[in-house]
């Protein structure tokens, strides 16, 4: 792959302002369905999500010397972390709204881990660092994330299975048989189709939409992580940090996979220039800033990589136009209220596929890296990660009490997996030996859209 930036088959500078704006709008819609779904599922602010998706993208571009055509949207990898902290908050007598800012503190700390990893990559190189996070550790962790979340998806679907099934069918049809942009945005089409049918049958309450203002501030300070420190519950603060930081192992791999996918699509080796350390810093900084103000963690989006492949316009300025559109939209509370009126069954149907895809990505990571399950050490590592993550999460206690805090099942599983992999003999994974396998850990809606070189 070339290390010299190019603009793609079409040069955005020669397309004119109108076409560039249209291309930017298309990129915004490509990320839209998945990005807005995270606050709908978690209860985080919709407006703040759009604001910091846009700002996070601009920050990422600044950190990467304006070279990488990547859009940053909401990360699904942290959904399990938000749900876990909300459950922990119940032990302290808090409702979901009061617990979510504590989860955001944990995500903020996870974002800071990116800086440490970026420093390690810059100092020691990818191969030495990644040997501590092989597929036998990250794969089962990702599988567990999807399985832990599956219960909430089924509960939402049970509100109206017909509406949920409609969303599922639309997504499957668009993803398998769709062409062009339809294949790029199946989540968005599934959400809109199911939502419209539900509205036609009177299953949606639009009273909040009527009362919402057209223009307003995207977030409220009382719902941010910053507000927690006015009167913090330190036990929940520590518990949230310990529960969520291990998820950064999965998002780090997701980031590397997406950078490989974007490099493959554009023919430019972004891992060398501007460098993986810069892209990690950009992603981590965007995530940390978003979480401080009550927005979900950010991550690079495979959907937008698909749009790059479709349009052949690789100019990063088009992505920055999409970011500006997202920021403008965040200042419309009426739009956020319209998204908030979406029926639970629609959310459940979409989530059922997304959570299953998260687990499937973990399986794919293990398969494509050809993990040897004839090896007892690999069987033991995977078995303990899965059983601890799922068992502790669904047990009556919901976590492991240590001193004045509680570790989530996912946190315990990640720590045990990393430790066992480090001390047990027989490690056989080398990062960089199989590019396709190393790229396999990401949450793209349609991985087949990658342009193969």
C-alpha positions, 0 to 999 in steps of 0.5 A: 500500500502506498504511504502517500495520501491520495484523494481516491479515484475522484478528487473531492476538490474538483467535484464542487461544493454541492457534491462535497456537501452531498457526500458529507451528508451521505457519510453522516447517514451511514453512521447514523443508524448505529450511532443513535442506537447506543443512547437509545439503548443505554439512556445517554443523551441523544443530542450529546451523542451527535455532538461528540460524534462530530467533535470526536471526528474532528479531534481524531482528524487533528491528531492524525494530521488531517490524513485519515478519512475516518468517522467516529461514532458510538461504540457498541463494545461498551454497552455491557459496561453501561449495563453493568454499572447501572446494575451496580448502582441499584446496590447503592440505591441509584436509578439508571439516570444517576448511575450512567454518569458513573459509567461515563467515568469508567469509559473516560478512564478506558479512553485514557488507556489508549494513550498508554497503548499508543505510547507502548506501540510507539516505544516497543512496536505492535508485536511486543505489545499485542502478545499480551492480548492474543485472540484467545483472550480478546475473542472470548471477551468479545463473545461474552459482551454480546451474550451478556447483553442478549437478555435485554434485547429479548426483553425489549423484543417481548414488548411487541415481537411483530415490530421486532421481527419486522426490524430484523427482517428488514436488516437481513434483507438489506444486508444480504440482498441490498445494493449500493447505499442500501447495503451500507446502512441496513441498521438505519433502514431497519430502524426507520421501517420498523419505527414507521410501521409502529407509528402507523399502528399507534404504538408510539408516544409523540407527546415529548416530540410536540413539547420539545424545542427546535433549538437547545443545548445538547447536554445538561451538566447534571447528567455528565461525569463531571457532576458526579464529583460534587457528591461522589459515591467512591465505591461506585466510582472505583467499581465502574472504572474496574468494570469498564477498563478491560473493555478497552482491550476489545476496542483497541483491537477494533480500532486496529482492525478498522485502521487496517480496513480503511488502509486496505480500502484507500490503498494508503498505509495509515498504520505507518503514516500518520501511525497507529500511535496517532490514530489511537491517541485520536480515538482515545481523546475523542472517547475521553472527552465524550464520556466526560459530557455524558456521551457514549464512547467513540470508535471508528466506523466500518459503515463509513469505510463501506461508503469510501469503497462505494464512492471512491472519494477518500478525501478526509474533508468529506468526513469532516463535513459529515462531522459538522452536519452531526454537530448541527443536528445535535442542537435540535432537541425536537429531533432527539425527542423523535428518536426517543419516541422509538418503541422498545420492540424496534430497539430490541429487534435491532439489538438482537442482531447487533449483540449477536454480531458482537459475539459472532465477531469474537468467534470470527477472531478465534477462527481466523487466527486458527487458535489451537484448541488441541492445546489444553492451555487455550481451552482453559483460558477460554473456558474461564473467561466465558464462565466467569464473565457470563456466570458472575453477570447472571448470578444473584450477586451480579459481581465479585465484591472486593473491599469497598467495590465490586468487579463485574463478570467481564472485568474478572474474566478479562483480568483472569484471561490476561493473567493466565495467558501471560503465565501459562506456557505454550503461547503461539500468537504473533501479531502481524503474521496474518493480516486478515486475522489481525483485521478481524476484530471489529464491529462492522455491519458489513465486513465484506465491503472491504476492498481487497488488495 
